[in-house]
């Protein structure tokens, strides 16, 4: 499998690797303790996004704001995650994985307190930006640790394992959020996130060990970091896989941001019913992610899996447009199409991330992870408000957003990842 070799700081960190043992990485199964810790940290991102989704209409009522304005709390949170990864990824390459992660968790907890007490919508939006930026530490450093410790199928299995834990977050978060709304206000949901941030800070401080030794860290400051990122972006396979992941994530967040208002305002489902539908679709992506990492990756090339996943996503997007704009079959038509879409993302997202990271030297894994994550969340932030353009939610706009993102993801992969020897987990 093409993979990385560590080169001097400042060199383009993309080269074939054939000496995994010399680099300290392993093809063995990842430990359960590390999976549990990093899975919880990575889960903080989707929990931050999804726990309060059933309360979006309530927030709009409390602040007397339009749904599109309230969705900016989600948009700016994703902008924050995008920006935060550009900060914490390079910092973890220079100072190790542990210190930046702990700083991010502390800031996340403090931002959560501000969300709880926010007196106006603009202050809530600003607090969500800081919360997203700080929470990005877990996302970006979790992927970097995978690159530090594993390669090949072992890395894909590690990513699949932490995805299982983090994938339970979007299944459970809307359900928990809807139940919290029965006993508390939307501010209570942010209180729960704040408590979780504090708990993870304590766990990470006591349980997380450093995985990037000082000798492997990336020195040279900002100039060297920018040179590293430039080298990564000039590598066409890495760029193609990053864009593939970016646009696929755009389809995911187009669904996440638009489903709450569309299902509740257009199809008139209750917050509890919405949380169940959201959880069912989240189950699809988690189940397929596990199937991909544990079974499919051993039997098929990563390129074959990517083509199948992308083709399915495009087909689901086409079906959604037809079911909302032409046939208008209501929930009976929309829900199965969304379920299939989520399942396809369970193939696209982990494979694109694993392939991209396999091209990167260990001392640049944080920067590479930052580029992957920044692109995905930036795209998500841009598409988040599109389903409510014009001031009212639209199922047709949601379907169009999903289809456009799926098509762009497929085009990026086909145009830039055409190597006869695809970067694949074997």
N, C-alpha and C positions, 0 to 999 in steps of 0.2 A: 504494500500500500504506500503510495507517495505520502510522505510526511515531512516533518521539520528536522532541521539540524540547527543547533545554536551557533550563530555567527557572532562576530564582534558587534558591539553596540554601534548602532548607526547604519549597519548594512541592511540591505533589503532582506527581511527575515522570511523569505520563502524559498525553500530548497528541499529536494528529496531527502528523506531520512531513512537510513537502514540500520542504525545503531541505537535502538531503543534502550537496550540495557545500559549502554554507556551514559545515556542522558538521565538515567534514574527513573525512567518511566516503566510501566509494566503493562502486560496484557492480562494480568490476573483480575479476578473479580474484585470490585471495590468493597471496602469495609462498610458494614451496616451503620456504624456510628457516624462515619463521615457522610454517608447518604442521608441519614436522619438530620444532621446538623445543617448541611447545605440545602437539603430539600426544604427545611423550614425557612431558611433565609431566602431562597428563591421564591417560596410561596408568598413571601411578604408582598411582592409586586402585584400578583393577581388579587390577593386579598385587599390590598389598598384600592385597587380598581373596582372590584366587584361587590364588596361588602355593602356599600352604600347605594348601589344601583337601584334597588327597589324604592329608595327614598327620594329619588330625583324629583318626582312630581310633588312630594311634600316640601322639598327645599324650594321649589319654584313657587309654591303657595306661600310659604313663610316670608320669602323675600319679594313677593309680588313681581316675579320675573318670568320672562318667556322661557319655554323649555330649551331653546337654543342657547340662551344666556347661561342657564344652569349647567348645560353640557360643557361649558368652558371649564368647569371644575375638573372634568375628565380630560379635556384637551390639554390644559396647562399642567395637569399631573403627568401626562405623557411627554409633554415638552420637557418637564423636569427630569423624567427618567432618561430621556435622550441626552440632555446636557450632563446629567450626573454621571452617566457611563463614560463620557469623554474625560471627566475629571478623575473618577475613581479607577478606571482601567489603567491609564498611564501611571497613576500614583502607585498602584499595586505592582506594576513592573519595576518601579524604582525603589520602593520602600518595603516590599513584601506584601502578602495578601492580608495579613491580620490587622495591622494598624489602620489602614484606610477603611476596612470593614467596620471596625469598632467605632470610628469617628462617624461614619455614615449612619450607624444605628442610633447613636446618641442624638444626632441632629434630627433624625426621623421622629424620634420620640418627642422632642421639643416641638417640632412642627405639628405633630398630632394634637398637642395641647392647644396650639393656636387655632386649629380647625374646630376644636370643641367650643371655644369661646368666641369664634368669629362673629362680630356684630353685623357685618354687611357682606353681601355677595362678593364684592371685589377683594375684601380681606380673605375670605374663604378661598377664592381662586388663587391668591398669592400664596397662602399657606399650603395649598395643594401642590403648587409648583415646587416649593421647598421640600415638601414631603416626598414627592416623586423623585427629586434629584437625590435626596439622601437614601431613599429606598433602593435606588439603582445600584448601590454598593453590593448588595447581596446578589443581584442578577449578574453583574459583570464579573465579580470575583468568583462566583460559583462556576462559571464556564472556564475561567482561567485556571482554577484548581483542577478541573477535569483535564485540562491540557498539561498541567504540571505532572499529573500522576499517571495518566493512562494514554493508550493509543489504540487504534483500530477498533475492533468490535468491543473491547473493554471500555473504551471511551464512549462509544455509542450506548452501551449498556448502562454506564454511569449516568449519562445524560437522560436516558430513559427512566432510570430509577428515581433521580431527583425530580424528573417530570411527573412521575406517578404521585409523589407527595405534593408538588406544587400544582399538579393538575387537579387534585382533590379540592384545592382552594376555590376555583371557580364553580365547582359543583356545590360545595357546601356554603360558600360565602353568600350568595343571594338568598338561600334558604334561611341561613342564620340572620342575615340582614332583615329579611321580611319578618322573622319572629321577633327580632329586637324592636322593630317598629310597633309591635303589639304592646310592649311594656315600657318603651322609652321613645324619645324623639330621634330625629336623624342625628342630632348631636351625640346621642348615646352610641351610635355606630362608630363615630370617630373616637369616642372614648375607648371603645373596645380595641380599635386599631392602636391607640396610644399604649394601652396596657400590653398588647402583643409586642409592640416595638421594645418596650422596657424588658419584657421577658426574654426576647431573643438577644438583646444586648447582654444580659447576664449569662445566658447559655453560651453565646459566642465567646465571651470573655473567659469562661471557665473551660470550654470544651474544644474550641477550634485551635489547631496547631498550624504553625507556618509550613507551607508547602514549597515556597520558593527560597532556596538558600541564598545568602548574600552574594556568593560567587556568580550566581546565575542572574542577578538583577541587572536591570537596564539603567545605566548611568547616562550622564550627558545633558540632563535638563530638558527644557522645552524644545530646543532646536533638534536634539536627537529624537525626541518623541515625534515631532512633526515629520522628520525625515523617515522614521519608521512607518508612520501612517501613509506617507506618500508612496513608499515602496510597496506597501500592501495594496493600495488602490491601483497601482500600475500593473499588478498581477491580475490578468484577465480572469482566470478561474476563480480566484478569491473574490474579485469584484462581482463576477456573475452570480456566485453563490450568495453573496451578501445582498445583492439586489433581489434575487429570488426570494430570500427570507424576508426582506423588507416589504415587498409587495404582498406576499402571503400574509404577513402580519397585518398589513393594511386591511385585507379582507376580514381578518379576525376581529380587529378593533372597529371596523365599520359595523360589524355585527354586534359586538359588545356594547358600543356606545348607542347604536340605534335601536337595539332590540327592546330596551326598557320602555322608551316612549312609544315605539311603534306597536308593540304587543299590548301595552296598557291603554294607549289612546286610540289607536286605529282598530284593534281587534277586541278591545274592552275586557281584557283579562285582569284578574285581581293581582295584587302584589304577590300573594302566595302561589297562585297559578303560574305567574311569570317566573318565580324562582324555581318551580319544578321543571318548567320547560327549559329554562337556562341550564339547570343542572343536568337534564337529559342530554342536551347538546354537548355540554362539557364532558360528560361521560364518554361520548363518542371519540373526542380527541384524545382523552386519557387512554382509553382501551386500545385504540389504534397505535398510539405511541408505544405502549408496552408490547403489542404484537410486532411492531416494526423492530424494536430493539432486541427482543428476545427470540424471534422466529424469522421474520422476513429478511433481516440484515445478514443472516447466515446462509440464506438460500438464493438470494438475488443480489445483483450488483446495485450499488447505490443509484447509479444512473437509471436503471430500469425502474426502481422504486420511485425516483423523482418524477419520471415521465408519467407513471401511473397516477401518482398523487396529483400532479399538475393537471393532467387530463380530466380527472374526476372533479377537481375544483372548478375548472372552466365549465364543465357540463352542469354542475350544481348551480353556478352563477347564471347560466343561460336559462335553466329551469326556473329559477327564482324570478327572473325578469318576465318570463312568459306567464308564470302563475300569478304575478301581481299586476302586470300591465295588460295582459290579453285575456286570460281565462278567469282571473279573480276568484280562485277557489277558497279563499280565506285560510284559516289556520290549518285545515286539512291538507292543503297543498303546500303551504309555506314551511311548516314544521319538518316534514320529511326531507325537503331540499336543504334546509339548514343543518339537519343531522348529518347528511351526506357530506356537506361542505366541511363541517367540523372534523369528520373522520379523515378527509383528505389532508387536512392540515396536520394531523397526527403523523403523517408520513413526510410531508414537505419540511416542516420546521426542524425536527431533530436531525434529519439527514443533511439538510443544507448547513446547519450549524456545525455538525461533526465533520463534514467534508471541508468546510472553510477552515476550521481550527486545525485540521490535520496538515494544512499547508504552512503552518506558522511555527517559528522557533519559540521555545519556551519563554525566553526573556521578552518576547513581544506578544505573548498570549493575552495579557491584559489589554493592550492597545487594540489587538484584533477583535477581542470580545467587545470592546467599547464601540468599535466601528460597526460591528454586526448589530449590537443592541441599539445604538443611536439611530441607525437607519430605520430599524423596525418601529421604534417608538415615535420617531419623528413623522414617519408615514402615518402611524396610527393617530397621532395628534392632528394631522392635517385632515384626515378623513372623518374623524369623530363627529364633527357637527354637520356633516353633509346631509344626513338623513332628515334634518330639520330645517333645511334651507327654505326661506320664505316664511318662517315663523311657526310652521306646523309640521308634525312628523309625517313622513310619507313612506309607505312600504315599497313603492316603486323606486324611490331614490335609494333606499337601503339596498335593494336588489341590484341596481345599476352600479353602486359603489363596490359591492362584492364582486360583480362580474368584471369590472374594469381592473380591479386589483389582481384578480386571478389571471386575467389575460396578460397583464404586464409582468407578473411573476413568471409565467410560462415563456414569454418572449425573452426575458433576461436570461433564463437558463438555456434556452435553445440557441441564443445568439452568442453567448460568452462562455459556455461550458461545453464546447464541442470536441474536446480532446478525445482521441481514440483510446486513451488510457484514462478513463474518468477516475477522479479521486473517490474511492469507494472503500467502505469497510468490508474487510474480507473475513 
